[in-house]
């Protein structure tokens, strides 16, 4: 008997989206070759041998991970390399190309964090302000600890506010794709569930924290979150192919957010509204633009060095030692919309974020020891762990050791 859409989505969540959060049938391989990063004429392409090795690693990784396709851009102090392997769509089969857009999902949270910290630097708010000072009265009244929870605790997920039921919301939109689910629905799910613990005493990754932060931006900035992020982050960083998603269509060439079932059924989540994930997962971008953002952020053009250091400072509640697929045992922790994964003995400190949306997995990192930026998207969240193990980790090993596995 065929699986119902609800059952299929539930299975996808169990085998895939949880993997993407924990880590923080493909067509023939297509290679668009290396492309120099647009808007950065001072960066050259890598030596041909390096580009060839990287292309082989990514192409083999797409096959081994069993994902339709992958986009990747790597930016080192010496060169920038942009590449696509596999397909952007399962049905119809469309070759992936490096400039394609995709849903970045939770990588959006770093943008929201930067916006809040810009407002703090401008004296519009303080990270230690209680959230009831900024939230609409009717929202603050629904949060028992709103006078005790600080903006800082929303940023690092120590507020004790639960997450919403993403499975239920996506199912609702999947069944009625022309009807956007407002962000208030997920937000109120989290608020209605009640606090998990007193603020500051635990750590729970929750999209609701970041929806609430957008309401604070609305009030403190005097303009909607969408406008503030566009004017104060996307435009200054030169992110011309990036936008806050407010329709049920991604314009221009893009990676389709599809998942394939064992029976061959393809579920396509590309053309859903993502308004329900306001400030937590509602941005569409490209690998080149994501690296532009990361470069600009770490250059000091968006935030002061002190604010960037605060982003990197992980909360004690979030710190743990975990196994990251393909990268082994690492110390992991959460700062302000920014995660740290570190294995100091291996010379591997990664700052950034991952994003898992149905049919889309994004990894976005700055590798401190190599002063290297990596932005990558694969159009399967169900296989996020395999993508890390078969593509991201081999790329990092090659950049670290100068040779591919088995050489």
C-alpha positions as CSV (number, residue, x, y, z in Angstrom):
1,X,0.0,0.0,0.0
2,X,1.4,3.4,-0.9
3,X,2.6,5.6,2.0
4,X,0.5,8.7,2.8
5,X,2.3,12.1,2.5
6,X,2.1,12.3,6.3
7,X,3.9,8.9,6.7
8,X,6.5,9.8,4.1
9,X,7.3,13.1,5.7
10,X,7.5,11.5,9.1
11,X,10.0,8.9,7.8
12,X,12.1,11.6,6.1
13,X,12.3,13.4,9.5
14,X,13.3,10.3,11.3
15,X,16.1,9.3,8.9
16,X,17.2,12.7,7.7
17,X,16.4,16.0,9.3
18,X,17.5,14.8,12.8
19,X,20.8,13.9,11.3
20,X,21.2,17.4,9.9
21,X,20.4,18.9,13.3
22,X,22.8,16.6,15.1
23,X,25.7,17.5,12.9
24,X,25.0,20.2,13.2
25,X,18.6,8.0,-6.9
26,X,21.1,10.5,-8.5
27,X,21.4,11.1,-12.2
28,X,24.6,11.2,-14.2
29,X,27.3,13.4,-12.9
30,X,27.6,16.8,-14.5
31,X,30.5,19.1,-13.9
32,X,30.4,22.8,-14.6
33,X,34.1,23.2,-13.7
34,X,35.7,25.8,-11.5
35,X,34.3,29.3,-11.6
36,X,36.1,32.3,-10.2
37,X,34.2,33.9,-7.4
38,X,32.1,36.8,-8.8
39,X,33.0,40.2,-7.5
40,X,36.4,39.2,-6.2
41,X,38.8,39.7,-9.1
42,X,41.9,39.5,-6.9
43,X,41.3,35.8,-6.2
44,X,42.7,33.3,-8.8
45,X,41.5,29.8,-9.5
46,X,43.5,27.0,-7.9
47,X,46.3,25.1,-9.7
48,X,44.7,22.7,-12.3
49,X,45.9,19.7,-10.4
50,X,44.2,20.9,-7.2
51,X,41.0,21.7,-9.1
52,X,41.0,18.3,-10.7
53,X,41.5,16.5,-7.4
54,X,38.7,18.5,-5.7
55,X,36.3,17.9,-8.6
56,X,37.0,14.1,-8.4
57,X,36.4,14.1,-4.6
58,X,33.1,16.0,-4.9
59,X,31.9,14.0,-7.8
60,X,32.8,10.6,-6.2
61,X,31.2,11.9,-3.0
62,X,27.9,12.6,-4.7
63,X,27.8,9.1,-6.0
64,X,28.9,7.5,-2.7
65,X,26.5,9.6,-0.6
66,X,23.6,8.8,-3.0
67,X,22.5,12.4,-3.2
68,X,21.2,14.0,-6.5
69,X,23.7,16.8,-6.5
70,X,26.0,19.1,-4.6
71,X,27.2,22.7,-5.0
72,X,30.4,23.8,-3.3
73,X,32.6,26.9,-3.1
74,X,36.0,26.9,-1.3
75,X,37.8,30.2,-0.7
76,X,41.4,30.1,0.6
77,X,43.8,33.0,0.9
78,X,45.3,32.0,-2.4
79,X,42.3,31.0,-4.6
80,X,38.6,30.5,-4.9
81,X,37.1,27.3,-6.4
82,X,33.4,26.9,-7.3
83,X,32.0,23.6,-8.5
84,X,28.8,21.6,-9.1
85,X,28.3,17.8,-9.4
86,X,25.2,15.8,-10.2
87,X,21.7,17.0,-10.7
88,X,19.7,19.9,-9.3
89,X,16.5,18.0,-9.8
90,X,15.6,14.3,-9.7
91,X,12.6,14.7,-12.0
92,X,13.0,16.1,-14.5
93,X,16.8,15.6,-14.5
94,X,18.5,19.0,-14.5
95,X,22.2,19.3,-14.2
96,X,23.4,21.3,-11.2
97,X,25.5,24.4,-11.9
98,X,27.6,26.4,-9.4
99,X,25.6,29.6,-9.5
100,X,22.3,28.0,-8.5
101,X,20.3,29.2,-5.5
102,X,19.1,27.0,-2.7
103,X,17.2,27.2,0.6
104,X,19.9,27.7,3.3
105,X,17.5,26.8,6.2
106,X,19.0,27.3,9.6
107,X,22.1,29.1,8.3
108,X,19.6,32.0,8.3
109,X,20.0,32.2,12.1
110,X,23.5,33.7,11.7
111,X,22.0,36.6,9.7
112,X,19.4,37.2,12.4
113,X,22.1,37.1,15.1
114,X,24.2,39.6,13.2
115,X,21.2,41.9,12.9
116,X,20.6,41.8,16.6
117,X,24.2,42.5,17.4
118,X,24.3,45.4,15.0
119,X,21.4,47.0,16.8
120,X,23.2,46.4,20.1
121,X,26.3,48.1,18.8
122,X,24.1,51.0,17.6
123,X,22.7,51.4,21.1
124,X,19.2,50.4,20.0
125,X,19.0,47.5,22.5
126,X,21.1,45.5,24.9
127,X,21.7,41.8,24.7
128,X,20.9,41.7,28.5
129,X,17.5,43.3,28.0
130,X,14.6,41.2,29.1
131,X,12.6,40.1,26.1
132,X,9.3,41.5,27.4
133,X,10.8,45.0,26.9
134,X,10.7,44.5,23.1
135,X,8.1,41.9,22.3
136,X,4.5,42.8,21.6
137,X,2.5,42.7,24.8
138,X,0.3,39.8,23.7
139,X,3.4,37.7,22.8
140,X,5.2,38.5,26.0
141,X,2.2,37.6,28.1
142,X,2.3,34.1,26.7
143,X,5.8,33.5,27.9
144,X,5.9,32.8,31.7
145,X,9.5,33.9,32.0
146,X,9.5,36.8,29.6
147,X,10.7,39.3,32.2
148,X,13.6,37.0,33.1
149,X,14.7,35.7,29.6
150,X,17.2,37.9,27.9
151,X,17.9,38.6,24.2
152,X,21.3,36.9,24.8
153,X,19.5,33.7,25.9
154,X,17.4,33.7,22.7
155,X,20.6,34.0,20.6
156,X,22.4,31.0,22.2
157,X,19.3,28.8,22.8
158,X,19.4,28.9,26.6
159,X,16.0,30.5,27.0
160,X,14.1,27.3,27.8
161,X,11.5,28.0,25.1
162,X,10.6,24.8,23.1
163,X,10.7,24.4,19.4
164,X,7.6,24.0,17.2
165,X,6.4,20.9,15.4
166,X,8.1,21.4,12.0
167,X,6.7,18.0,10.7
168,X,3.1,19.2,11.2
169,X,3.7,22.6,9.7
170,X,5.5,21.3,6.6
171,X,2.8,18.6,6.1
172,X,0.1,21.4,6.2
173,X,1.9,23.4,3.5
174,X,2.7,20.3,1.5
175,X,-1.0,19.4,1.3
176,X,-2.0,23.0,0.5
177,X,1.1,24.6,-1.2
178,X,-0.7,27.8,-2.2
179,X,-1.5,28.7,1.4
180,X,1.4,30.2,3.5
181,X,1.6,29.2,7.1
182,X,2.4,32.3,9.1
183,X,5.3,32.4,11.5
184,X,2.8,33.0,14.4
185,X,1.6,29.4,14.1
186,X,5.0,27.8,14.9
187,X,5.8,30.5,17.4
188,X,2.7,29.9,19.4
189,X,3.2,26.2,19.3
190,X,6.5,26.7,21.2
191,X,5.0,29.2,23.6
192,X,2.0,27.1,24.3
193,X,4.2,24.2,25.2
194,X,5.5,26.1,28.3
195,X,9.1,26.5,29.5
196,X,11.4,23.5,29.5
197,X,13.6,24.9,32.4
198,X,14.4,28.3,34.0
199,X,16.2,30.6,31.6
200,X,20.0,30.1,31.4
201,X,20.0,26.7,33.0
202,X,19.9,24.5,30.0
203,X,20.3,24.4,26.2
204,X,17.6,23.5,23.6
205,X,18.0,24.4,20.0
206,X,14.7,26.1,19.1
207,X,13.6,27.9,16.0
208,X,11.1,29.8,18.1
209,X,14.0,31.7,19.8
210,X,14.8,33.2,16.4
211,X,11.3,33.9,15.4
212,X,11.1,36.0,18.6
213,X,14.3,37.7,17.7
214,X,12.7,38.9,14.4
215,X,9.9,40.6,16.5
216,X,12.6,42.3,18.5
217,X,14.3,43.5,15.3
218,X,11.0,44.8,14.0
219,X,10.6,47.0,17.2
220,X,14.2,48.0,17.8
221,X,15.0,48.8,14.2
222,X,11.7,50.4,13.4
223,X,11.5,48.4,10.1
224,X,10.6,44.8,9.5
225,X,13.3,42.1,9.9
226,X,13.2,41.4,6.2
227,X,14.0,45.0,5.3
228,X,16.6,45.4,8.0
229,X,18.6,42.2,7.0
230,X,18.4,43.2,3.3
231,X,19.7,46.8,3.9
232,X,22.2,46.2,6.6
233,X,23.6,42.7,5.7
234,X,22.8,41.5,2.2
235,X,23.5,44.8,0.4
236,X,26.8,45.7,2.3
237,X,28.1,42.2,1.8
238,X,27.3,42.3,-2.0
239,X,24.9,39.4,-1.8
240,X,23.1,40.1,-5.0
241,X,21.7,36.5,-5.4
242,X,20.3,36.3,-1.8
243,X,16.9,37.2,-0.5
244,X,14.5,36.5,2.3
245,X,12.0,34.0,0.9
246,X,8.4,35.3,0.8
247,X,6.8,33.5,-2.1
248,X,6.3,29.8,-3.0
249,X,8.8,30.0,-5.9
250,X,12.5,30.4,-6.1
251,X,13.4,32.5,-9.2
252,X,16.2,31.6,-11.6
253,X,18.3,28.5,-11.7
254,X,18.0,26.7,-8.3
255,X,18.5,23.4,-6.6
256,X,15.1,21.6,-6.2
257,X,14.4,20.5,-2.6
258,X,13.4,16.9,-3.3
259,X,13.6,13.6,-1.4
260,X,13.2,10.2,-3.1
261,X,11.4,7.4,-1.4
262,X,12.4,3.7,-1.7
263,X,9.4,3.1,-4.0
264,X,10.7,5.8,-6.4
265,X,8.2,8.4,-5.3
266,X,9.7,11.9,-5.3
267,X,8.5,14.4,-2.8
268,X,9.2,18.0,-3.8
269,X,9.3,20.7,-1.1
270,X,10.8,23.4,-3.3
271,X,7.7,25.5,-3.9
272,X,6.4,25.8,-0.3
273,X,6.3,29.1,1.5
274,X,8.8,29.3,4.3
275,X,7.3,32.2,6.2
276,X,6.7,29.9,9.1
277,X,10.5,29.9,9.8
278,X,10.9,33.7,9.9
279,X,14.5,34.6,10.9
280,X,15.2,30.9,11.6
281,X,15.3,29.4,8.2
282,X,13.8,31.6,5.5
283,X,16.7,32.8,3.4
284,X,17.7,31.7,-0.2
285,X,21.3,32.1,-1.3
286,X,24.2,30.7,-3.3
287,X,27.5,29.2,-2.3
288,X,29.4,32.3,-3.5
289,X,27.1,34.7,-1.6
290,X,27.4,32.7,1.6
291,X,31.1,32.9,1.4
292,X,30.8,36.6,0.7
293,X,28.8,37.0,3.8
294,X,31.3,35.0,5.9
295,X,34.2,37.0,4.5
296,X,32.4,40.3,5.2
297,X,31.4,39.2,8.7
298,X,34.9,38.1,9.7
299,X,36.6,41.2,8.1
300,X,34.8,43.4,10.6
301,X,32.7,45.2,8.1
302,X,29.4,44.0,9.7
303,X,30.3,43.7,13.3
304,X,33.1,44.8,15.7
305,X,35.8,42.3,16.7
306,X,34.2,42.1,20.2
307,X,30.8,41.1,18.8
308,X,32.3,38.5,16.5
309,X,34.3,37.1,19.5
310,X,31.0,37.0,21.4
311,X,29.4,35.0,18.6
312,X,32.2,32.5,18.8
313,X,32.0,32.2,22.6
314,X,29.9,29.0,23.1
315,X,27.7,28.7,26.1
316,X,28.7,26.2,28.8
317,X,25.2,24.6,28.6
318,X,25.7,23.7,24.9
319,X,29.2,22.3,25.0
320,X,29.7,18.6,24.4
321,X,32.0,16.1,22.8
322,X,30.3,14.5,19.9
323,X,31.0,12.4,16.8
324,X,30.7,14.4,13.6
325,X,30.1,12.2,10.6
326,X,33.4,11.9,8.6
327,X,35.3,14.2,11.0
328,X,35.4,12.1,14.1
329,X,35.2,13.3,17.7
330,X,35.0,17.0,18.1
331,X,34.2,19.6,20.8
332,X,30.9,21.2,19.8
333,X,29.2,24.3,21.2
334,X,26.7,27.0,20.3
335,X,27.3,30.8,20.5
336,X,25.1,33.5,19.1
337,X,23.7,31.9,16.0
338,X,27.2,30.5,15.3
339,X,28.5,27.0,16.2
340,X,32.1,25.9,16.9
341,X,33.3,22.4,16.1
342,X,36.9,21.8,17.1
343,X,39.5,19.1,17.2
344,X,42.6,21.1,18.2
345,X,45.0,18.2,17.9
346,X,44.0,17.8,14.3
347,X,44.2,21.5,13.5
348,X,40.5,21.7,12.8
349,X,38.4,24.6,14.2
350,X,35.2,25.2,12.2
351,X,33.0,28.2,12.9
352,X,29.6,28.4,11.2
353,X,26.2,26.7,10.9
354,X,24.4,23.9,9.1
355,X,20.9,24.0,7.7
356,X,18.5,21.2,7.1
357,X,15.3,21.7,5.2
358,X,13.3,18.9,3.5
359,X,15.4,18.2,0.4
360,X,18.2,20.6,1.2
361,X,21.3,20.4,3.4
362,X,23.7,23.3,3.7
363,X,27.1,23.3,5.4
364,X,28.7,26.7,5.9
365,X,32.1,27.0,7.7
366,X,35.1,29.1,8.3
367,X,38.2,26.9,8.9
368,X,40.3,29.0,11.3
369,X,43.6,27.2,10.9
370,X,43.6,27.5,7.2
371,X,41.8,30.9,6.9
372,X,39.5,29.1,4.5
373,X,35.8,29.4,3.8
374,X,33.6,26.5,2.7
375,X,29.9,26.8,1.6
376,X,28.2,23.7,0.3
377,X,24.6,22.5,-0.5
378,X,23.3,19.1,-1.3
379,X,19.7,18.5,-2.3
380,X,18.9,15.9,0.3
381,X,18.6,16.5,4.0
382,X,17.8,12.8,4.5
383,X,21.4,12.0,3.7
384,X,23.1,14.9,5.5
385,X,25.3,12.5,7.5
386,X,26.5,10.8,4.3
387,X,27.2,14.2,2.7
388,X,29.4,15.1,5.6
389,X,31.2,11.8,5.5
390,X,31.5,11.4,1.7
391,X,32.0,15.0,0.5
392,X,32.8,17.5,3.2
393,X,35.2,15.4,5.3
394,X,37.2,14.2,2.2
395,X,37.5,17.8,1.0
396,X,38.8,19.0,4.3
397,X,41.3,16.1,4.5
398,X,42.5,16.9,1.0
399,X,43.0,20.6,1.9
400,X,44.8,19.7,5.1
401,X,47.0,16.9,3.7
402,X,47.3,17.8,0.1
403,X,46.2,14.4,-1.1
404,X,43.0,12.5,-1.5
405,X,42.1,9.5,0.5
406,X,43.9,6.3,-0.5
407,X,46.9,8.2,-2.0
